[in-house]
Amino acid sequence: MNFTAQSPWYMAGFAAAAVAIPYFMGDQIMSATNGPSADGKLEQQLRGRGGVDAKILARAQRERLQVLLDEVKERRGGETRYQAALE
């Protein structure tokens, strides 16, 4: 125990190993147990396979949301619609 007090390089190496080894092992275990969806490739594949109907619906929802936000921003009575949409 006295060796670490006398050698700051040994103490720094020990502290680095005490942090790096568990971090590396934890990262490897998480990547092994999460599977292929962890890197986002699977999600991108599923989104790319979405049918035309899903894409049209998503675009319509984005447009409606934009209209609603524009009304709230310009204060032309959109606040009541915004409150109703939240409820």
SULVEN-V211208 format. One record per residue. N is the residue number from 1. OMEGA is omega in radians with two decimals (none if undefined). BURIAL is I if it has 24 or more other ideal C-beta (glycine too) atoms within 12 Angstrom, else O. Layout:
[[N OMEGA BURIAL] [N OMEGA BURIAL]]
//
This chain:
[[1 3.14 O] [2 -3.11 O] [3 -3.14 O] [4 3.12 O] [5 -3.11 O] [6 -3.07 O] [7 3.14 O] [8 3.11 O] [9 3.09 O] [10 3.13 O] [11 3.12 O] [12 3.10 O] [13 3.12 O] [14 3.13 O] [15 3.12 O] [16 3.12 O] [17 -3.14 O] [18 3.11 O] [19 -3.01 O] [20 -3.08 O] [21 3.10 O] [22 3.11 O] [23 3.14 O] [24 -3.13 O] [25 3.11 O] [26 3.12 O] [27 3.12 O] [28 3.13 O] [29 3.14 O] [30 -3.14 O] [31 3.12 O] [32 -3.08 O] [33 -3.12 O] [34 3.09 O] [35 -3.01 O] [36 -3.09 O] [37 -3.09 O] [38 -3.09 O] [39 3.04 O] [40 -3.12 O] [41 -3.13 O] [42 3.12 O] [43 3.10 O] [44 3.09 O] [45 -3.12 O] [46 3.10 O] [47 3.13 O] [48 3.13 O] [49 -3.11 O] [50 -3.10 O] [51 -3.14 O] [52 3.14 O] [53 -3.13 O] [54 3.14 O] [55 3.11 O] [56 3.13 O] [57 3.13 O] [58 3.12 O] [59 3.13 O] [60 3.12 O] [61 3.09 O] [62 3.13 O] [63 3.12 O] [64 3.12 O] [65 3.12 O] [66 3.11 O] [67 -3.13 O] [68 3.14 I] [69 3.08 O] [70 3.12 O] [71 3.12 O] [72 -3.13 O] [73 -3.12 O] [74 3.11 O] [75 3.09 O] [76 3.08 O] [77 -3.14 O] [78 -3.11 O] [79 3.13 O] [80 3.08 O] [81 3.14 O] [82 3.11 O] [83 3.12 O] [84 3.13 O] [85 3.11 O] [86 -3.14 O] [87 none O]]
//
